[in-house]
Amino acid sequence: MIFEECNLCPRRCNVRREPSNGNGFCRMGNLPVVARAALHFWEEPCISGTKGSGTVFFTGCTLGCVFCQNYEISSLRKVGKELTVTQLAEVFQSLVEQGAHNINLVSPTQFALPIAEALKLKKLPVPVVYNSSGYETVETLKLLEGLVDVYLPDLKYVSAETALRYSGAANYPEYAKQAILEMVRQTGKAQFDENGMLIRGTVVRHLILPSNTRESIAVLSWLQEHLPDGVPVSLMAQYIPCGKADQYPEINRSITAREFHKVEDYLMELGLDGFVQERSSATKAYIPAFQLQGLEQAGTE
């Protein structure tokens, strides 16, 4: 499989992607590259449950936020093992056998096509979660329809200026809004099993950035106006400076209690349903190590 003209994400690089050779924004080839595949217990309760979410962290990223907590693999691409489609499907199956509540695809956009192929090889007995920055095209999402059970997108910003400053993508709001509405169209209202685990639906995440409560309030306002009932919102307080955040003084710290409560209070005022993360989550202890866990028997060395 060779991408003659890759336009999977809104960057629309229109470049040729071959195995181990990526010259677009994400710098990835056409085969999936994975940095970690393991049970993960730090997602929303309805995703992690008691047995853990089977998270597959992909190397590379189509957005490239300056503050990314996975900067080591998303932007620097320091860790990753290239897999075939069949090997990726085997990684999914291994996580199922370990008892994962779901298969959780983290930063998957640059590998949407091989992921779709892997999911088609064998129907998984657990939900598939597409865990994304929200920077997606509707065309790519339609390729995943029927293969993804749960979408877990971010809505990071609704301001083009903020999106440009921190993610180099002034068109992020335009594409993320369209993507979220397409995800909701595909999955409908959130559906939970008898144990409270999410089996179908879309949960929209928003990470509060320091010095940016006005942006957060604008994001929540858009969600309240455009999301139908039954689509939860997850308000996240886990921000800590990572990546290049030290080059941006206004975000080179955790959020304050005042900032957190200002946004939380607005969420409650709007009556949005969902989840609120505690400020105590703002610690590097919750950032997983990327050392090719779960890939010992997969791929080539």
Secondary structure as UniProt FT lines:
FT   STRAND          3..6
FT   TURN            10..11
FT   STRAND          15..18
FT   TURN            19..20
FT   TURN            25..26
FT   STRAND          33..40
FT   HELIX           45..48
FT   TURN            49..51
FT   STRAND          53..58
FT   TURN            66..67
FT   TURN            69..70
FT   HELIX           71..74
FT   STRAND          81..82
FT   HELIX           85..97
FT   TURN            98..99
FT   STRAND          103..106
FT   HELIX           109..111
FT   HELIX           112..121
FT   STRAND          128..132
FT   HELIX           138..143
FT   TURN            144..147
FT   STRAND          150..154
FT   HELIX           160..167
FT   TURN            170..171
FT   HELIX           172..187
FT   STRAND          191..192
FT   TURN            194..195
FT   STRAND          198..202
FT   STRAND          204..207
FT   TURN            210..211
FT   HELIX           213..226
FT   TURN            229..230
FT   STRAND          233..236
FT   TURN            243..244
FT   HELIX           245..247
FT   HELIX           249..251
FT   HELIX           257..270
FT   STRAND          274..276
FT   HELIX           279..281
FT   HELIX           284..286
FT   TURN            293..294
FT   TURN            296..297
//
